Amino acid sequence: MVQQQVRSTNIFFVILVLEVLVIHGSHSSPNDSLVVTTNYGKLKGTLESSRSNRSFCAFKGIPYAKPPVGNLRFRAPVAPDSWTNVRDASKDASMCIQKNYLFYENPPVEGKEDCLYLNVYTPQCARTSVFQSRRTLLPVMVFIHYGAFFGGTGRSDYLGPEFFMDRKVVLVTFNYRLGAFGFLSTNDDASPGNWGLKDQVAALQWVHENIIFFGGNNQKVTIFGQSAGAGSVHYHMLSPTTKHLFSKAISQSGSTLSLWGRPANELQAQIAKQQATFVGCDAGTDSNTMVSCLRNVDAEKLADSVEKFKYFSSEPFLLYAPVTERRTALNPKPYITEDPLDIIKSGRMRKVPWILGVVADEGILRASPLLRQSSVLSELNSNFLVLAPQMFALSLSIPDDNVKNVLNKINDFYIGTNFINITQPESVQGFIDLYSDRSFVYGSYQSALLHAWKGHTPIWFYNFAYKGQNSYEPNFAATNEEIPFKWGISHCDDLIYLFPSKRFFPRLSAPHDQQMSKIMIKMWVNFATYG
């Protein structure tokens, strides 16, 4: 691997490029099991094998909060009840209820509202009961999944542990509430919002209190996430509610300053009222009455109602977002009360060692489905000057009377015309670059610079530019239609080398891909271990 490191303003820039190395791994799946005792009760897990055939223990479907159903919908998570019998921890829990527009043009409703569960994977199988010293404990890595705050899961068929379990580290993955269930906000005490982020804090608190039973060191917890998970990681660096729950952070393709990561209080309150109308609740009444009605709406009906917001393809793609909250008698522990940019500018972020970066062609996430579906492309090109300002949320950063002028300059710089010509690679790549810069690159880069200017060190910034055998691009496209374009490195492609995903890909087979995976795992685990 060739690494180029340039230090600028306390930031290390790392470009990952691959040279050929061959390493072969094997795999097996024993059915042995074991029991571990946590603060809530005993769990029976299973013994599994890593990529290199090393044994590790898997504990799946562990509750970290009470089911957020009934009166607990749109409320902060509550600690789970304890249990007396040995709980089966051999199977994944359901994903959180969602309509996942990442991989479908017209997605079904999937998952359950009862979904606040986590998985723990540890190579410390022989010592899960008693530890003599903190020296025997392993660093912990807690992954926060992607999904634009409306989709995704911590399940093992999406985020397999086999690659990380080649190393001496404890890995945790988990679900958190999504869509309206995770982010509905009335901008007052009726439903302050940020439920999904508060779920993440509850999961981190559970790790802090229980990970020692799995051989993990709660003083060496690294949180890492991708896309919405990366933005969540950055939020936790700014929120007072996560103090002492982690010591290092990795943000892959996202930050609080990303287009989709900034608080949107007024918009979220409008969305809440509109969604109430969609499911038959009176949005004209007071917010407490409206939220009370929403708590009684069938979960699948509420999840499915997001479809009524769509005005073109899957747009608005990014509907739900975090908000700033007010500290009140009814909301005494708000997740965050100030805009992230203001917190960063004042230097009040948690200055833990931080890796953040992007992949080369983040914008494939949306460019692929928009350009490969011929009917969608035709509509986009016919109405580009109308749709583009909405799709890129230009009004969030540009005065309304200047949007048209700025859009023309954007088109000249990235595309060259007011439509995308799929027969010209530079036109397609320009559209990808536009999405990349607007949605991911600028926000991540700005975050790194602002943190560094406020004395935050060390920070490492990377650009992932490795093209492997597999890619998330065909999954995002949601079609078999093709265009004459050679796709680059897509949003999420870095995850292929960190987590085997049976849901999307076969086992890594190309020697180059295997080596890239082992390089990335080594880098990420070394960071968690040594900082």
N, C-alpha and C positions, 0 to 999 in steps of 0.2 A: 504494500500500500504506500502510495506517495502522499505525504502530508505536508502542506504548506501552512505555516503558522505566521501570522503577522500580528504583532501587538500594536493596538491603537486605542488610546483612551481607555486603558485597562481592559480591553476586550481582545480575546484571541480569536482570530478567524481561521477556521479549519475547513479545507476542501477535501472531501473523501473521494479518492479515485482508486480503482482496483488494479493490481497486477495478478498474474495467474499463480495460484497455489492450490494444491489438491489435498483435501482432507476428507476422510470418509468416516461416517458415523453409522451406528447401528441402533436398533430400537426393539424393545420388547415391552410387554404389558402384563406383568404378574398381577394376580388377583389377591395378594396378601393384604391384610388390613391391620390397623393398630388403633389404639384408643388414647386420646389426650384429654386432660382436664383443663378447662378454662374457668374464668370467673363466673360463667353462666351455666356450666354443666359439662358433661363429657361428650366427646365427639369421636366417632369411629370413621377413620379415613381409609385410604387405600395406598398400597405401595405401587409406584409406577416407575418407569424408566425414562431417562433423559435421552437426548440425541446420541450421546456417547455411551449409552447403556449404563449410566450411573443411577443407582436407586434413589428415589426421593419419595416423600410422603405428600399426598394430596388430600386436602380437606375442603370439600365443596358445599355450597349452599348453607353457609353459616349465617344466621341472622345477626345483623349488627344494629337493628332497630325494630320496633314493633311494625307490623304491617300498616302502611299509611292509608288506611281505608276508613270509610264512614266519617266520623267526626275528626279523624286525623288527616283527612285530605286537606291540602292547603294549610298544613301546620308543620312546625318544626319537628324533626324526628325525635322519637322517644326511645329511650334505652329498651332493649328487648327483655322479655321475661326469662327467668332462668328455667331450667328443666331438670328433672330428677333421673330419668332413664338415660341410657346412652343414645345419643342422637346420631342417626345415619348421616354421614358427611361424604358419601361416595358419589353423589350426583349433583350436577349443576342445578341451581334454582332457575325459575323462569326469568327471562329478560323483563325489564320494565315495559309497561304497555306503551305502544308507539305506532305511528305510521312513518316508516323509514323511507324518505324520499331520496336517500343516498343511492339506493340500488334499484329503485322501482320508479317508473313514471306514474303509476297508479297503485301505490302500495296497499296491502291489506293491513288491518289492525292486528298487531302481534303482541304477545306478552300478557302479563298480568299486573294489576295494581299492587298486589302483594309481591314485592320484588326486592326489598332491601336486604340483600344477602351478599356475602363475599366469599372468595376462595383463597386459601392459603396453601402455598407449596413450599416445602422445606427439605433440604438434604439432611437435616438433623433428626433422622428417624429414631436413632437409638437413644436420644437424650431429650425426649420431649417432656419428661416428668420433672427431673431435677437438674439444676445447673449449679456448679460449684463456684463459678466466677464469671463476671461479665466478659472475660477474655475468651470464653468458649462460645459466646453468642455471635451470631452472624449479622452483617448489615441487612437492612430491610429495604425493599423497593416496592412502592405502592403505585400501581398504574391506574390512571384516570382515563377512561375510554373516550374515543372520538364520537362524533355523531351530530354536530351542529345544535346541540341541546335538544334535539327531537328524536334521536335514534342512537343505536349502539347498545353494547352490553359487555359485561366482564366475564361472560361464559367461556369455558375452555375450548369450545368449538370455534370461537372467534379469536380468542387470545390464549393459545396453548402455552404451557410453561416449559416445554421440553428443552428449549434453547438455553434459557436462564438457569435451568437446573443442572447444567454442566459446570456451573460455578458455585462458589460458596456464598450463597445469598438466599434470603427468604423473600419470596415473591407474593404479593397480594394483588388481586384484581377484584372488582366489585361493580354492582349496579348502582345507579342513582336515578331519581325520578326525572322524567323527561317531558318535553312539551308543556301543555297546560298544567299537568300534574306536578311538574318540577319548577315552573317559572311563572305561573299565573300571578299577576300583581295588580292590585287596585290602587296602589300608591298610597295606601293608608293602612290602618290596623286590621281591617277586614281580611286582607291577604297581602302582607308586606312583600312576599315573593322570595326568590332565591332558594326555593325549597331544595332544588337539586344540589346547589352548592352546600347547603346545610347538611344534606345527606352525606356529602363527601367529608365534611368535618366530623360527622358522627362515625363514619368508617375509620377515619384517622384516629379518633379517640378510642375506638374499639382496639385498633392496632396498638396504640400506646399502652393500653391496660392489659392486653392479652397476648401480644406477640412473643413474649418471653417463653410461653408454654410451647411454642413451636421452634424454639431455638433462636429467636430473633432479638436483636438489641434495639430497644425503643429509644435509645439515645443516638442511633445511627439510622434514621429513617430518611430515605430519599423519595420524594414524590416526583413522578414523571407522567406526562400525558401527551396526547397528540390531538391536534386540531382543537375542538371544544375542550378536550382534556388539557391541552397545553394552556389555553386561556384560563382554565380553572386553576392550574398550577400557579399561574401568575397572580390570580385573584387571592389565592391563599397566602402569597407572599405579602399581600397588602392588608389582609383582614386581621383584626385583633383577635378573632376567635380561634385562630390556629396556632397561637403562640406555643412553642415547645413541642409541637406535634411532628415537626420534621426539621432536618438539618441541612438538606441539599435539595436542589430542584433541577428538573430538565423539562423544557418546553419545546416540543416538536411541532412546528407549523402553527403557531398561534400565541397570542398574548392578550392582555386586557385592552391593548390599544389597537388590536385588529378591528377592522370595520364592524364585525359581528360581535365583538367583545365589549364594546363600550356600553355603559348603562343607558337605557332608553326608557326613562320613567313614564313620560307622557304617552309615548307610543304603546307601552305595555298596558297601561290603564285603558287605553282605547281598545286594544286587542281583547282585554278581559271583557269589556262591555259587549263587543261585537260577538265574541264567542258565546256569551250568555244568551244573546238573542238567537244565535244559531241553534241552541239546544232548548229553547222555550222558556228561558228565565227572563224576568223583566229587568232590562238594563237601565230603565228609567227610575227605578226605586233607589233607596240608599244602598251603599256597597255591602253592608252587613247582610241585608236581606238577599241581595243578589248572590253573594258567596254561599250563603246558607242553601239557596236553591241549587247552585252548582255542585255542592257536596252531595246532593241527592240524585244527581244525574247519573244514569248508567255509564260505567267507565268506558265501555266500547263506543257508546254514542258520543261521549265527550271527546275521545281520541279521534274518532272519525270526522268530527265537525271541522277539523283543521282544513279539510279539503275545500271548504266553502270560502277560504281566504284566497285561493289560487286565482290569479288573473292571467297567467301565461305559463305553460309548461309547469314546472314545480315552483314557480315564483309566486309570492316571495319565498325564496329558499330558506332564508334565515328569519324566522318569525319571532321566536321567543329569545329573550336575552336577560341577563342580570339587571338589577336595578340598585340604586342607592336607597337605603332605608332611613327612617327616623327612629331615634331612641325614645320610646314612650313607656308608660306604665304597662301597657299590654304587649309591648315589644321591647323588653328590657335588654336583650342581647342581639342587636341587629348584626347582620353579617358584615356589612360595609355601609358607612354613612357618608362617604365622600367619593367624588369622581376619582377613578384610579390615576388619571393624569395629575390631579392636584396632589394626591398622596405622593406620587413619584417626584414631582417638582419640589416638594418640601423635604424630600429625603427620608420619609418615614416608612419606607419599605423594609422588609426583612432581608438583610444583606447576607444571605447564605450563598455558598458557591452555586453558580447557576450556569447551565448549558442551555442555549436556545439556538434555533436555526430553522431553516426551511429546506424544501426539496426544489429541484431545478424548475419544475413545471407545475406548480401548485394549481394553476388555473384549469388544468385538465378536469378537475373535479366537476366543473360546470360546462366547460367547453365541449367535452365529449358528448354528453346527452343533448346539448343544444345543436351541435353541428352534425352529429351522425344520424339523428332522426330527421328525415327529409321534410316532413310536414312541419316540424318545429322550426327547422332552419328557414323554411319559406316564410313562415309567419314572422320570425325574428327579422329577417332582411326586409320584409315589407313594412315593418313598423319600427325599425331600428332607432330612429331619433326619438320616438315616444317611449319605447321599452327600455333603452339603455340607461337613461337617468334614474329610472326606478330600480333596475337590476343592480346598478352600482351605487345606489343610495347617494347620489351626488348632492342632494339637498342637505345631507347631514354635515357637509363641510363646505358647501358653496352657496352663496345667496341665490335665491330663486331667480332673480333677474339676470344672473350671470351664468346660469346652468348651460344654456344653449351655446354660449361662446366657449365655455370650458370644454363642453362635449366635442365641439368641432376641433379644438386643439388636441384633445385626447385621440380622436379618430385619426387626425393627421399623423400623430406620433406613433400610434400602435398599429393601425390597420391601413390607413391611407385613403379609405373611402367610407361611405356611410352604410356599407354592408360587408359581409364576410364572404369572400370568394374561396370556396373549398377546393378549387383547382389550383390555387396559388398557395404554396406552403407558407410563404411569408405572411399572408393574410390570416391563415389559421393560427400560426405561431404568435402573431401580434395579438389576436384575441385572447389566446392563452396567457400571454404576458400581462395583458391588461387585467385579467381576473387575478393572476398571481399577485401583482403589485398592489391592487386595490384591496384584496381580501386577506393577504397573508404577509407579503414581503415587507411592505412599508411599516406595518404595525410592529412586527418583530424587530426590525432594524431600529426603529425609533425607540422601542422599549430598551434595547440593549444600550443605545447611546445615552438616553436620559438617565438610566441607572448608573452608568459609568461616570457621567458628569457629576453625579451626587455621591461619588466615592464608593460605589458598590464594586467590590472586587473579591474574588476573581469571577469574571464572566467569560465564557467561551461562546463564540458565534460560529455556526457552521453552515455550509451549503452542501446538501446531499445530491450528488450528481452521478450516481451509479445506476446504469440500466441493466437490469437482470432479465431472467427468462420470463418471469411473471410480472403482472402489473394489475393495479386496481382499475385501470382505465376501462376495460371491457365491462366491469361490474357497474361503474358509474354510467356508462353509455345506455344501459338498459335496452339495448337493441342489437340485432344482428346486422343492421345496415353498416356499410363501410364508406369511408371517403378516402381519396388518394393522398394520405398524409401519414408520415411516420411519427407516431406518438412518442413523446419523451418520457421523463420521469414524473409520474403522477403523484398528486396528493395521496398520502397513505402508503406509497411504495416503500418507504423506509420501514414500515411495520412488518413487511414480509420477512425481514432479516432479524427481527426481534421476537416475533410470535408466530409459530405455525398456526395457520387458520384453516382447519378442515372445512369450514363453511365455504371457502372461496378457492383454495389452491391445493394441488397435490403436494406431497413432500418435496422439499428442495432437493434437486438432483444434480444440477449443473455444478461442477467444481468451483467455478467463480462465485456462484451464489452462496454455496456453503461457506466459502472462505470469507466473503463479505459479512455473512451472518456472524461468524465466529469473531471477526474483528470488531463488529459493533457491540456484540455482547460483552466482549472483553473490555472495551472502552467504557460502556455504561456501568458495568459492575465495578471496574477499577475506580470510576468516579464515586460510586456509592461507598466504596471501601476506603479510599484514600482522599477523596475530595480534590 
